[in-house]
């Protein structure tokens, strides 16, 4: 894993049209561009932030992505990626991603993780059901 800070990048979901609005996707190179997010219509748009990691296939992982990994016990575990402010970290469900690295469930390999993006909460709202406790 690199010691460099991850690129600050967002994608924007258009609630009204149920699609990614590629014209609003932004990569932030300055504080001004990050402040731009405060101006978007929150009734119509939701932004999803790149978390600085790629999945096992090289896909960028964003908040709201639904990811899966196989635990050491053989469970196929599926959870959405989210930011948990009280822990100040990205989590898979309620588990901080750093805890997964430390637990040995998966190991980073040249910037990729053992996670696989299988969808997201915007395009696939029924894919993840919290009542399943994240285990398929």
Protein Blocks (a to p, Z undefined) as FASTA:
>chain_A
ZZbdcddddddddfklopacfklgccdfbfklmmmmmmpcfklpccdddehiacfkopac
dehiacddddfkopacdddddddfklopacehjacfklmmmnomacceehiafbdcfbdf
klmmmlpcfklnopZZ
